């Protein structure tokens, strides 16, 4: 009888565990997972043969899984992203959360969602992001390599640029680019993800870690 009771209790407990829904991802965890998917997709895309080699040599990488553009006459774009830095052993740091934003006036027609991976080639480029809000084209130089609806892939890549941006777009957007976009820290997201006040420079130096980000680091070329 005792054995039956213990067995029954164990069976009920197992049923409860199986019936319990998986815990939903936080906003930060969801973004890190989307960043991993974006990197793997662009690395596997034959339109971006140079991406792997550039990331293998990069000082850092900024990934924005969903950069949204849209508007009529007044255009704006924005998206959340993650920033990682190369470590001394060649591995990648855990991610620091950032936001890419810009606005422009003029003829802006249509809407677009882009996946963007920026290979950061120089320490100056990485430091510009870490030290303050960095504006692309002012604080850091960037070359854009884009493939999307109605857009042909660029044939030349400026390897002297602080950043080289690879963008894959869904939709057609007339006008606008990354020029003038601002990269800024999402402080509350860093705190939420690491459970303590975590400055971007400390995160990229390896002083904070979250096991959830390991698959993203493993997806990036070393």
Secondary structure, 3 states (H helix, E strand, C coil): CHHHHHHHHHHHHHHHHHHCCCCCCCHHHHHHHHHHHHHHHHHHCHHHCCHHHHHHHCCEEEEEEEEEEECCCEEEEEEEEEEEEECCCCCECCCEEEEEEEEEECCCEEEEEEEEEEEECCHHHHHHHHHCCEEECCCECEEEEEEECCECCCCCCCCCCCEEEEEEEECCEECCCCCCCEEEECHHHHHHHHCCCCCHHHHHCCCCCCHHHHHHHHHCCC
